[in-house]
Amino acid sequence: MLSGCADESQASSPKLEGVASYYADRFHGQTTASGEPFDQTNLTAAHKSLPFGTRVVVTRQDNGRQVEVVINDRGPFIEGRIIDLSKRAARELGMLGRGVAPVELKYVR
């Protein structure tokens, strides 16, 4: 996994839009880039550069559902995706069947 931090301007920007995906079951229990074991039942996510511990509200743009997650890993590493969600977070957004969804990210802190 990659490590690093966002610069201050990125962390304070109001929102980002893009495509969210979620972790496959095979990652459950593996160590995240932050050193925590990945738990698909927690409300966590991976982002390429936001600092670990950053809280983000993820809003699914096509149905309005929201979930707040904590960044604890790096990724996603697939072109066009801006966040990888835990299975629990994906379930709350109603995206398990489709696997991906258009979202907006808003930083809480």
Sequence and secondary structure as in RCSB ss.txt:
>XXXX:A:sequence
MLSGCADESQASSPKLEGVASYYADRFHGQTTASGEPFDQTNLTAAHKSLPFGTRVVVTRQDNGRQVEVVINDRG
PFIEGRIIDLSKRAARELGMLGRGVAPVELKYVR
>XXXX:A:secstr
       HHHHH   EEEEEEE  GGGTTSB TTSSB  TTSSEEE SSS TT EEEEEETTT  EEEEEEEE  
  STTEEEEE HHHHHHHT TTTSEEEEEEEE  
